[in-house]
């Protein structure tokens, strides 16, 4: 692989040595010093600071990985909160609709039973007699009065009592009221 920077002593075109320059001899290694690899120009060696005894045994309570994991979990929860909420609301609405459907089915059965009952001619005759006091030809009507009169109610009269009192015709009553008003 080629470096992005040209090496020392070469031209930018990459054509080997620069014309008119000589290659210098490597420097001799200093006694008791570094090796030849470290003595090259352009190479600097950095040393890591030595850990002290107090920080070597401790690990931090919250590491960068733990923070990143926590943030990712939080983002995941926030992303899923909306769809989960709408899913739960949809399930609840579905349960309410199922209960309403069951109630409507029960009401339909009751109405169908009532419709079947009303299509029966015997039931129609019974309801007409009870609610509307209808009497079929040939039936005998008996009205039982206990003889007590309550407030706002006329005492029961027999057909014979109505014939005993002679009332004038309606037009005579009208003429009498006109005469009374005039005079």
C-alpha positions in Angstrom: 0.0 0.0 0.0 1.2 3.5 -0.8 1.3 6.1 1.9 -0.7 9.3 1.4 2.4 11.4 2.1 5.6 11.2 0.1 8.6 9.9 1.9 11.5 12.1 2.7 14.0 12.5 0.0 11.6 11.6 -2.8 10.0 13.9 -5.2 6.2 14.4 -5.2 6.0 12.5 -8.5 7.4 9.4 -6.8 10.4 9.1 -9.0 12.9 7.8 -6.5 15.6 10.0 -5.1 15.7 13.7 -5.7 18.4 14.7 -8.2 21.5 16.1 -6.7 20.9 14.8 -3.2 22.8 12.2 -1.6 21.6 9.7 0.8 23.0 10.2 4.3 24.3 7.4 6.3 22.3 6.2 9.3 23.3 7.7 12.5 25.2 5.4 14.9 23.3 4.3 17.9 24.2 6.0 21.1 25.8 3.9 23.8 23.3 2.6 26.3 20.5 4.4 24.5 17.8 3.5 22.2 17.9 1.0 19.4 18.3 1.8 15.8 14.5 1.6 15.2 13.8 4.3 17.7 16.6 6.6 16.5 15.0 7.2 13.1 14.0 10.7 12.3 10.3 11.5 12.3 9.5 8.7 14.8 8.6 9.8 18.2 7.8 7.5 20.9 5.1 8.4 23.4 4.9 6.9 26.8 1.8 6.2 28.6 1.7 7.7 32.1 2.1 5.1 34.8 -1.0 4.3 36.7 -0.9 5.2 40.3 -1.8 2.7 43.0 -5.0 4.5 43.9 -6.6 4.4 40.4 -5.3 1.0 39.3 -7.6 -1.0 41.6 -10.8 1.0 41.0 -13.2 0.7 38.2 -15.6 3.5 37.4 -19.2 3.1 38.5 -20.6 4.1 35.1 -18.7 3.3 32.1 -19.1 4.7 28.6 -20.5 1.4 27.4 -23.1 1.3 30.2 -24.2 4.9 29.3 -24.5 4.0 25.7 -26.5 0.8 26.5 -28.8 2.8 28.7 -29.4 5.4 26.0 -30.1 2.7 23.4 -32.6 1.0 25.7 -34.3 4.4 26.4 -34.5 5.2 22.7 -35.9 1.7 22.0 -38.6 2.1 24.8 -39.6 5.5 23.5 -39.8 4.2 20.0 -42.0 1.3 21.0 -44.2 3.2 23.4 -46.6 4.6 20.8 -47.3 1.4 18.9 -47.7 -0.5 22.1 -50.2 2.1 23.4 -52.2 2.0 20.2 -52.2 -1.8 20.2 -53.5 -1.9 23.8 -56.2 0.7 22.9 -57.2 -1.3 19.8 -57.5 -4.5 21.9 -59.7 -2.6 24.4 -61.9 -1.2 21.7 -62.2 -4.6 20.2 -63.3 -6.1 23.5 -65.9 -3.3 23.9 -67.3 -4.0 20.4 -67.5 -7.7 21.1 -69.5 -7.0 24.3 -71.8 -4.6 22.4 -72.2 -7.2 19.6 -73.2 -9.8 22.2 -75.8 -7.5 23.8 -77.2 -6.6 20.3 -77.5 -10.3 19.5 -79.4 -10.9 22.7 -81.7 -8.0 21.9 -82.3 -9.4 18.4 -83.3 -12.7 19.8 -85.8 -11.0 22.2 -87.3 -9.0 19.4 -87.6 -12.0 17.1 -89.4 -13.9 19.9 -91.8 -11.0 20.4 -92.4 -10.8 16.6 -93.1 -14.6 16.5 -95.5 -14.1 19.4 -97.3 -11.2 17.8 -97.8 -13.2 14.6 -99.9 -15.8 16.5 -103.6 -15.0 16.1 -104.5 -16.2 19.6 -102.0 -13.7 21.2 -103.5 -10.9 19.1 -107.0 -11.7 20.3 -105.8 -11.9 23.9 -104.0 -8.5 23.7 -107.1 -6.9 22.1 -109.3 -8.1 24.9 -106.9 -7.1 27.7 -105.7 -3.7 26.4 -108.6 -2.4 24.3 -111.5 -4.2 26.0 -112.7 -5.7 22.8 -115.6 -8.2 23.0 -116.3 -10.7 20.3 -119.8 -11.3 19.2 -121.6 -13.7 21.5 -119.4 -12.9 24.5 -121.0 -11.8 27.7 -119.5 -8.7 29.4 -119.7 -8.6 33.2 -118.7 -5.4 35.1 -118.2 -5.9 38.8 -118.5 -2.9 41.0 -117.7 -3.2 44.6 -120.1 -0.3 45.5 -117.5 2.1 46.9 -117.1 5.5 45.2 -113.7 7.2 45.1 -113.1 10.9 44.6 -113.6 12.1 41.1 -115.6 9.0 40.1 -119.3 8.8 39.3 -121.2 6.1 41.1 -122.0 3.2 38.8 -125.5 3.4 37.4 -127.6 0.5 36.2 -129.3 0.8 32.8 -132.7 1.1 34.5 -131.6 4.2 36.5 -130.6 6.0 33.3 -134.1 5.6 31.9 -135.8 6.9 35.1 -134.5 10.4 34.8 -136.0 12.2 31.9 -133.6 14.6 30.3 -134.8 17.1 27.7 -133.3 16.8 24.2 -130.1 18.7 23.6 -131.7 21.5 21.6 -134.1 22.4 24.4 -131.1 22.8 26.8 -129.5 25.0 24.2 -132.5 27.2 23.9 -132.9 27.5 27.7 -129.3 28.6 28.1 -129.7 31.3 25.3 -132.9 32.6 27.1 -131.1 32.7 30.4 -128.2 34.6 28.9 -130.5 37.2 27.3 -132.4 37.9 30.2 
